[in-house]
């Protein structure tokens, strides 16, 4: 009652090579009934083994987006409008997303589902809890939740990737258990609270993005 999707991120390549590689993935995936999310534009920040300095980040070009989608055949497109990976997205600058560019991209690829990566807000309460129990998170700062709400509700972004906030919630909870009960060694006693903390963040994000109470509608859309 759903669909299978994969993501190919060749945004580190030039436009032609990104298109070529993405097209290969699309052809392979579509032949097996799988939809493909691709990426155009380079996000700042650190993800796994890839680190991109803020000065090297590249916003998605609307004109290139139209060419990329037409030639690659991707089903969804992750765009760069100012988000970035990790917990230090705006450690040296004011948070800002380029909504004008986002509107231009939407106009260039009408009807195509758009995606935002690197969209964690790095909530101050979770940062403070990590610091309280021994964490070192100086200058940690993310995308304000009101900006993510705007992207989802006013610009119709269909998928928003949030990972850092979940890590912060889990780590803060584990730190608290170890700090308040140094003798604890049972994983159930610290992973249980960590799991509950992640659930609370997920509930918070679902509400913030305007998705609460829409499960039945989504299921019905997938069946159609």
N, C-alpha and C positions, 0 to 999 in steps of 0.2 A: 504493500500500500504506500510505498514511497519511491525514492530514487536513490541511486548511488552516484556520488560525485567524487572527483579528484581535483587536486590543485597542482598547477605547474607554475613555479615562480622562476622565470628567466629574465626578471627585470634588471639583472646586473649586466645583461648583454645589450648590444645596440639593437635598434628597432628591427632591422632585417633579420638578425639572428634570433631575436626573441620571437618574432612571427614564425620563423621556420621551425624552431623547436616546439613551440606551442602547437603549431599545425600538426606535427607528427603525433603529439600526445592526443590531440583532438580526434584525429583519424583513427587511432588505435582505440580510444575510449568509446567513441560513438559507435563503432562497429560492435561493441559489447554492451550497448545500452547505458553507458555511463556519461554523465555530463561533466564539463570541465570548467573550472575557475582558473583564470589566468591573471597575470599582474603586469601593469604598465606604470612606470614611475618608480623611483627608488626612495624607500623610507629610511630616515635616519634611525640611529639606535642600534642595539645589539640583540640578535636573535640566534641562539645556538652558537655556531662558530663564525657567524657573519657579523661584522661590525662596520657601520657606515657613519662617518662623522656628519654632523649637522650641515656643514658647508658643502658636503658632497651629495646631499639629498636632492632629488629631482622631482618636481611636481609633474603630474600627468598632463601631457599636452592634448587638448581636446581634438585637434585635427589628427594627431597621431592615433588617438583612441579610435576614431572612426576607421582609419586605415587598418589598424591592428585587428579590430573585431571582424572587419570584412574579410581580411586575408587569413586570419587564424581560425575563424569559425568557433571561437570560444563561446560558452554559454553564460558566463558571468565574468565581470572584470573588477579586480581589486585596484583601486586608484589611490594616488598619493596627493593629498590636499593639505598636509601638515601634521598628520599623526606620525608616530614613530614607535619603535619597539622599546621595551624595557621600562624601568621605573624612573628614568631621568630624562623624560621627553623634553621638558622645558626648564631644565636646571639653570640655563643662562639666558632665557628669554621669556616673554609673556606668551601664555597659551593663545594660539590663534589657528583657526582652520579657514581655508580659502573657500568659502561657500559660493562665491562668484564663479570660481573655476569649476566647482562641482556642478553648478547649474549649466555651465557651458559644455561639460562632458556629457551630462544627461541629454542635452540638446543634440549633441553630435552622434550619440548612440541611443536613440529613443527606444524605450521598451526593454533595453538590456538591463538585467539585474546588476547593480553596482555594489561593491563590497569595500569596507574599510578595515584594514589591518592596523595593529598597534594602537588600539582604541581604549586601553585601560586608563582609568581616571586616577589611579594611585591615591585612593582616599586617605585624607590626612589622619583619620582615626585609626586606620590599619597601619599606617607608617608609625604613628605615635605608639601604638601597642608593640610593634616590633622593637622600637627604640627603648621603650620602658623595660623590656625584658632582655636587653643586651644587644640589640641590633644596631648596626651602623648604617644609617640611610640618609646622610646629609644631602640636602638639595633634591631629594626625591620628589618628583612632581609630574602629574599626568595631564590628560585631556579633561577639562571640566565636564561633569556629567551633563550640564545644560547644553553643551555643544553637541554631545552625542545624542541627546534627546532631540535636538533640532535636526540633526542629520537623518535620524530615523523617522521622525514624524512630519517634518516639513519637506525633506528632500527624498524621502522614500528609499533610503539605503536599505537593501534587503538583508544584508548580513554584516554583522559587526563583530570582529574578533577581539575577545577579551581574555587575556591569560595572566598577565602580571598581577591583577587584583586578586585572582584566585590563589596565586602563589603567596602573596602577602598575607591573605587570610589564614592559609594553612600554616605558614611559618610562624606567624604571630601566636597562633594557638598552641603550637608545639613548644615555642619558646616559653610561653606562660606556664605550661605544665612543668617543664624542666626547672624553671626558675623558682616556682613555688613549691615544688616537690622534687628535690634533687635525687631522692632515692628511687624515683619511679623508673622502671625499665620495661614495663609491659606495654608493647605497641598498641594494644587495645585502649589503653588509658590515655595515650596522647594522640593517636590517629583518629579515635572516635570523635573527640572534640574538634579536631582539625577538619574532619569531614562535615561536621555540623556547621562550622564556620564558613566553609565553601558554599554550603547550601544557602546560607543567609545572603552571601554575596550574589549568588545566582538569582535568588528571589528579588533582590534589590535591583539588579540589572534588568530583569524582565519587566518590572514595574516602570523603571526609569525610561526604558526604550519604547514604552507604550504597547507591550506585547501581552500583558496580563489578560487572562480570560479569553484568549483567542485560539486555544488548542483545537477546539472543535472545528473552527473555520479553516485552520491550516490543514487538518486531516481531510476535510471535505475537498479542499482545493487540490490536494495531492491525489485524491482518488479520481479527480477529473483530468 
